[in-house]
Amino acid sequence: MNDALLQRLEQLETRLAFQDDTIEQLNQEITAQGGEIARLKLQLGLLSQKFKELQPGQLASQAEETPPPHY
């Protein structure tokens, strides 16, 4: 093979190696974000459940607290 073809092949192999590395980094980031989303969904579900468990009187009493001093 001539030098130009070898140089081109080397450039393509180098680009492929960088692309493989980038794909692996993106995969790790997506996996981490998926775990974070799952954790946040769980927290949201727990908060939603706690909110539903509040008795209606508890919500009203909190809303009827004394107004702040600037009133």
Secondary structure, DSSP 8 states (H G I E B T S, - for coil): --HHHHHHHHHHHHHHHHHHHHHHHHHHHHHHHHHHHHHHHHHHHHHHHHHHHS-HHHHHHHHTS---TT-
